[in-house]
Amino acid sequence: MHTITQSWFHTLEWQKEISIADNLCVFLLDDGSTDRTIHIWTGAQVSLYGLYNNEMKRNITCLQESQHSSLEIRYILISRDEQKIDAKIFSDIRASHTKSDVKILSLASEKWYIILDGSIQIGKWIEKVDAHLLEENIFLGSSGKISGIPTLLVGSDDVSAGHACRMERISDEKLFYLRSRGIEKDHAVKAMIWWYLNDMLVWLKQQEKTVAENIINKVFQLV
């Protein structure tokens, strides 16, 4: 197991099992190279970011093992060239006085296929938990496919929790406002995608602006 003992920014490469020491504030960037299990201990504040854009099957599990921890998960999935992404992103809350906020953005164009299993589990006999899951799915064409249902499993009563799934297509009608002002279609589509990305990465932009901008630029190279 790889143990992180210093606050701030860390890139996850070969590390499959990671432990976040007590009372740290860390930003983690998953490079997509392997499955990961992350153990989060007392008082740790963890922000986990990832961009998947190749044919792959990945399992990401975050375990909040102790009280007063906070977890933010932000993943962007882009399948291209008729490739398939199969991703399972799981937040497992095992302690009281914890927070988990999970947002996953999937972008699907022509002949792209994404399978997404996003879930949050809140254990039994714990209290004061705040947990929310949002899957945002954006269709950029007419034949892309996204399969997935957000799952929320609640074993306790003293919680504030919710989950949602949004499906939206960027159509010519929705682009009319921008195109009527002389903006080309490709640029108008990217402007709308930028809005979703900016919402996903707002906290990272405040703390690590260069990292956030690199993620946004890579997305624009792919769509």
C-alpha positions as a Markdown table, in Angstrom:
| # | Residue | x | y | z |
|---|---|---|---|---|
| 1 | Met | 0.0 | 0.0 | 0.0 |
| 2 | His | 1.2 | 3.5 | -0.9 |
| 3 | Thr | 0.7 | 6.0 | 2.0 |
| 4 | Ile | 0.4 | 9.7 | 1.3 |
| 5 | Thr | 1.7 | 11.7 | 4.3 |
| 6 | Gln | 1.9 | 15.2 | 2.8 |
| 7 | Ser | -0.9 | 17.6 | 1.8 |
| 8 | Trp | -1.4 | 19.1 | -1.7 |
| 9 | Phe | -1.2 | 17.7 | -5.2 |
| 10 | His | -0.3 | 14.1 | -6.1 |
| 11 | Thr | -0.5 | 12.2 | -9.5 |
| 12 | Leu | -1.6 | 8.6 | -9.2 |
| 13 | Glu | 0.3 | 6.4 | -11.6 |
| 14 | Trp | 1.3 | 2.8 | -10.6 |
| 15 | Gln | -0.3 | 3.0 | -7.2 |
| 16 | Lys | -3.2 | 0.6 | -6.9 |
| 17 | Glu | -3.9 | 0.9 | -3.2 |
| 18 | Ile | -3.5 | 4.2 | -1.5 |
| 19 | Ser | -3.9 | 5.4 | 2.1 |
| 20 | Ile | -4.4 | 9.1 | 3.0 |
| 21 | Ala | -3.1 | 9.9 | 6.4 |
| 22 | Asp | -5.0 | 11.8 | 9.1 |
| 23 | Asn | -5.9 | 15.5 | 8.7 |
| 24 | Leu | -4.4 | 16.0 | 5.2 |
| 25 | Cys | -5.8 | 18.1 | 2.4 |
| 26 | Val | -4.9 | 16.4 | -0.9 |
| 27 | Phe | -5.7 | 16.7 | -4.6 |
| 28 | Leu | -5.3 | 13.4 | -6.5 |
| 29 | Leu | -5.1 | 13.1 | -10.3 |
| 30 | Asp | -5.8 | 9.5 | -11.6 |
| 31 | Asp | -3.9 | 8.9 | -14.8 |
| 32 | Gly | -6.2 | 6.0 | -15.7 |
| 33 | Ser | -3.5 | 3.4 | -15.8 |
| 34 | Thr | -5.0 | 0.9 | -13.3 |
| 35 | Asp | -7.8 | 0.2 | -10.8 |
| 36 | Arg | -7.5 | 2.0 | -7.5 |
| 37 | Thr | -8.6 | 1.6 | -3.9 |
| 38 | Ile | -8.2 | 4.7 | -1.7 |
| 39 | His | -8.4 | 4.6 | 2.1 |
| 40 | Ile | -9.3 | 7.9 | 3.7 |
| 41 | Trp | -8.6 | 8.4 | 7.4 |
| 42 | Thr | -9.6 | 10.8 | 10.2 |
| 43 | Gly | -10.1 | 14.4 | 9.2 |
| 44 | Ala | -8.6 | 14.0 | 5.7 |
| 45 | Gln | -10.0 | 16.2 | 2.8 |
| 46 | Val | -9.6 | 14.4 | -0.5 |
| 47 | Ser | -10.3 | 15.7 | -4.0 |
| 48 | Leu | -10.0 | 13.0 | -6.7 |
| 49 | Tyr | -10.0 | 13.8 | -10.4 |
| 50 | Gly | -9.7 | 11.6 | -13.5 |
| 51 | Leu | -10.1 | 11.7 | -17.3 |
| 52 | Tyr | -10.7 | 8.4 | -19.1 |
| 53 | Asn | -10.5 | 8.6 | -22.9 |
| 54 | Asn | -9.2 | 5.2 | -24.1 |
| 55 | Glu | -10.7 | 1.7 | -24.4 |
| 56 | Met | -10.6 | 0.5 | -20.7 |
| 57 | Lys | -12.3 | -1.1 | -17.8 |
| 58 | Arg | -11.6 | 0.5 | -14.5 |
| 59 | Asn | -12.8 | 0.2 | -10.9 |
| 60 | Ile | -12.2 | 3.1 | -8.5 |
| 61 | Thr | -13.2 | 2.6 | -4.8 |
| 62 | Cys | -12.9 | 5.2 | -2.1 |
| 63 | Leu | -13.3 | 4.1 | 1.5 |
| 64 | Gln | -13.9 | 6.7 | 4.2 |
| 65 | Glu | -12.7 | 4.7 | 7.1 |
| 66 | Ser | -12.8 | 7.3 | 9.9 |
| 67 | Gln | -14.8 | 10.3 | 11.1 |
| 68 | His | -14.7 | 13.9 | 9.9 |
| 69 | Ser | -13.3 | 13.0 | 6.4 |
| 70 | Ser | -14.4 | 14.8 | 3.2 |
| 71 | Leu | -14.3 | 13.3 | -0.3 |
| 72 | Glu | -14.9 | 15.0 | -3.7 |
| 73 | Ile | -14.8 | 12.8 | -6.8 |
| 74 | Arg | -14.8 | 14.3 | -10.3 |
| 75 | Tyr | -14.4 | 12.1 | -13.4 |
| 76 | Ile | -14.7 | 12.9 | -17.1 |
| 77 | Leu | -15.3 | 10.0 | -19.5 |
| 78 | Ile | -14.8 | 10.4 | -23.2 |
| 79 | Ser | -15.1 | 7.3 | -25.5 |
| 80 | Arg | -13.9 | 7.8 | -29.1 |
| 81 | Asp | -13.1 | 5.9 | -32.3 |
| 82 | Glu | -15.7 | 3.2 | -31.5 |
| 83 | Gln | -14.0 | 2.4 | -28.3 |
| 84 | Lys | -15.7 | 1.4 | -25.1 |
| 85 | Ile | -15.2 | 2.7 | -21.5 |
| 86 | Asp | -16.5 | 0.6 | -18.7 |
| 87 | Ala | -16.0 | 2.4 | -15.3 |
| 88 | Lys | -17.1 | 1.7 | -11.8 |
| 89 | Ile | -16.7 | 4.5 | -9.3 |
| 90 | Phe | -17.7 | 3.6 | -5.8 |
| 91 | Ser | -17.8 | 5.8 | -2.6 |
| 92 | Asp | -18.0 | 3.6 | 0.5 |
| 93 | Ile | -18.8 | 5.6 | 3.7 |
| 94 | Arg | -18.0 | 3.7 | 6.9 |
| 95 | Ala | -17.8 | 6.4 | 9.5 |
| 96 | Ser | -19.9 | 9.2 | 11.0 |
| 97 | His | -19.5 | 13.0 | 10.3 |
| 98 | Thr | -18.3 | 12.5 | 6.8 |
| 99 | Lys | -19.1 | 14.0 | 3.4 |
| 100 | Ser | -18.9 | 12.6 | -0.1 |
| 101 | Asp | -19.7 | 14.5 | -3.3 |
| 102 | Val | -19.4 | 12.5 | -6.6 |
| 103 | Lys | -19.9 | 14.0 | -10.0 |
| 104 | Ile | -19.2 | 12.1 | -13.3 |
| 105 | Leu | -19.4 | 13.7 | -16.7 |
| 106 | Ser | -19.7 | 11.5 | -19.8 |
| 107 | Leu | -19.4 | 12.8 | -23.3 |
| 108 | Ala | -20.7 | 10.6 | -26.1 |
| 109 | Ser | -20.4 | 11.3 | -29.8 |
| 110 | Glu | -21.1 | 9.1 | -32.9 |
| 111 | Lys | -20.4 | 5.4 | -32.3 |
| 112 | Trp | -19.0 | 6.0 | -28.8 |
| 113 | Tyr | -20.0 | 3.7 | -25.9 |
| 114 | Ile | -19.7 | 4.3 | -22.2 |
| 115 | Ile | -20.8 | 1.9 | -19.4 |
| 116 | Leu | -20.9 | 3.7 | -16.0 |
| 117 | Asp | -21.6 | 2.3 | -12.6 |
| 118 | Gly | -21.5 | 5.2 | -10.1 |
| 119 | Ser | -22.5 | 4.4 | -6.5 |
| 120 | Ile | -22.4 | 5.6 | -2.9 |
| 121 | Gln | -22.9 | 3.3 | 0.0 |
| 122 | Ile | -23.6 | 4.5 | 3.5 |
| 123 | Gly | -22.9 | 2.0 | 6.2 |
| 124 | Lys | -25.1 | 1.0 | 9.2 |
| 125 | Trp | -25.2 | 2.7 | 12.5 |
| 126 | Ile | -23.4 | 5.9 | 11.5 |
| 127 | Glu | -24.6 | 9.5 | 11.7 |
| 128 | Lys | -24.2 | 13.0 | 10.3 |
| 129 | Val | -23.4 | 11.9 | 6.8 |
| 130 | Asp | -23.7 | 14.1 | 3.7 |
| 131 | Ala | -23.5 | 12.2 | 0.4 |
| 132 | His | -24.5 | 13.1 | -3.1 |
| 133 | Leu | -24.0 | 11.5 | -6.5 |
| 134 | Leu | -24.6 | 13.1 | -10.0 |
| 135 | Glu | -24.1 | 11.5 | -13.3 |
| 136 | Glu | -24.1 | 14.0 | -16.2 |
| 137 | Asn | -24.4 | 12.5 | -19.7 |
| 138 | Ile | -24.0 | 14.7 | -22.7 |
| 139 | Phe | -24.7 | 13.4 | -26.2 |
| 140 | Leu | -22.7 | 15.2 | -28.9 |
| 141 | Gly | -24.2 | 13.2 | -31.8 |
| 142 | Ser | -27.1 | 11.0 | -32.7 |
| 143 | Ser | -25.8 | 7.5 | -32.2 |
| 144 | Gly | -23.6 | 7.6 | -29.1 |
| 145 | Lys | -24.5 | 5.3 | -26.2 |
| 146 | Ile | -24.3 | 5.6 | -22.5 |
| 147 | Ser | -25.4 | 2.9 | -20.1 |
| 148 | Gly | -25.6 | 3.4 | -16.4 |
| 149 | Ile | -27.8 | 4.0 | -13.3 |
| 150 | Pro | -26.5 | 6.0 | -10.3 |
| 151 | Thr | -26.9 | 3.9 | -7.1 |
| 152 | Leu | -27.4 | 5.1 | -3.5 |
| 153 | Leu | -27.4 | 2.5 | -0.7 |
| 154 | Val | -28.3 | 3.9 | 2.7 |
| 155 | Gly | -28.0 | 1.9 | 5.9 |
| 156 | Ser | -28.5 | 4.7 | 8.4 |
| 157 | Asp | -31.2 | 7.3 | 9.1 |
| 158 | Asp | -29.2 | 10.3 | 10.2 |
| 159 | Val | -28.0 | 11.3 | 6.7 |
| 160 | Ser | -28.5 | 13.8 | 4.0 |
| 161 | Ala | -28.2 | 12.0 | 0.7 |
| 162 | Gly | -29.3 | 12.1 | -2.9 |
| 163 | His | -28.5 | 10.8 | -6.4 |
| 164 | Ala | -29.4 | 11.9 | -9.9 |
| 165 | Cys | -28.8 | 11.2 | -13.6 |
| 166 | Arg | -29.1 | 13.8 | -16.3 |
| 167 | Met | -29.3 | 13.1 | -20.0 |
| 168 | Glu | -28.9 | 15.9 | -22.5 |
| 169 | Arg | -28.2 | 16.2 | -26.2 |
| 170 | Ile | -26.4 | 19.2 | -27.7 |
| 171 | Ser | -28.7 | 19.8 | -30.7 |
| 172 | Asp | -28.8 | 22.5 | -33.4 |
| 173 | Glu | -31.7 | 24.1 | -31.6 |
| 174 | Lys | -29.7 | 24.5 | -28.4 |
| 175 | Leu | -26.8 | 25.9 | -30.4 |
| 176 | Phe | -29.0 | 28.4 | -32.2 |
| 177 | Tyr | -28.3 | 31.3 | -29.9 |
| 178 | Leu | -24.5 | 31.0 | -30.3 |
| 179 | Arg | -24.6 | 30.3 | -34.0 |
| 180 | Ser | -27.0 | 33.2 | -34.7 |
| 181 | Arg | -24.2 | 35.4 | -33.4 |
| 182 | Gly | -21.7 | 34.2 | -36.0 |
| 183 | Ile | -20.0 | 31.5 | -33.9 |
| 184 | Glu | -19.2 | 28.3 | -35.9 |
| 185 | Lys | -20.9 | 25.1 | -34.8 |
| 186 | Asp | -17.7 | 23.4 | -33.6 |
| 187 | His | -16.8 | 26.4 | -31.5 |
| 188 | Ala | -20.3 | 26.7 | -30.1 |
| 189 | Val | -20.3 | 23.0 | -29.1 |
| 190 | Lys | -16.9 | 23.6 | -27.3 |
| 191 | Ala | -18.4 | 26.6 | -25.5 |
| 192 | Met | -21.2 | 24.5 | -24.1 |
| 193 | Ile | -18.8 | 21.7 | -23.1 |
| 194 | Trp | -16.6 | 24.3 | -21.4 |
| 195 | Trp | -19.6 | 25.3 | -19.2 |
| 196 | Tyr | -19.9 | 21.7 | -18.0 |
| 197 | Leu | -16.2 | 21.3 | -17.4 |
| 198 | Asn | -15.9 | 24.6 | -15.6 |
| 199 | Asp | -18.7 | 23.4 | -13.2 |
| 200 | Met | -16.9 | 20.1 | -12.7 |
| 201 | Leu | -13.5 | 21.6 | -12.0 |
| 202 | Val | -14.3 | 24.8 | -10.1 |
| 203 | Trp | -12.5 | 23.8 | -6.9 |
| 204 | Leu | -9.4 | 22.4 | -8.8 |
| 205 | Lys | -9.2 | 25.7 | -10.8 |
| 206 | Gln | -9.0 | 27.6 | -7.5 |
| 207 | Gln | -6.2 | 25.4 | -6.1 |
| 208 | Glu | -4.3 | 24.0 | -9.2 |
| 209 | Lys | -5.3 | 26.2 | -12.1 |
| 210 | Thr | -2.7 | 24.8 | -14.5 |
| 211 | Val | -3.8 | 21.2 | -13.9 |
| 212 | Ala | -7.5 | 22.1 | -14.4 |
| 213 | Glu | -6.6 | 23.9 | -17.7 |
| 214 | Asn | -4.6 | 20.9 | -18.9 |
| 215 | Ile | -7.6 | 18.7 | -18.4 |
| 216 | Ile | -9.9 | 21.1 | -20.2 |
| 217 | Asn | -7.5 | 21.4 | -23.1 |
| 218 | Lys | -7.2 | 17.6 | -23.4 |
| 219 | Val | -11.0 | 17.3 | -23.5 |
| 220 | Phe | -11.2 | 19.8 | -26.3 |
| 221 | Gln | -8.6 | 17.9 | -28.3 |
| 222 | Leu | -10.7 | 14.7 | -28.0 |
| 223 | Val | -14.2 | 16.0 | -28.8 |
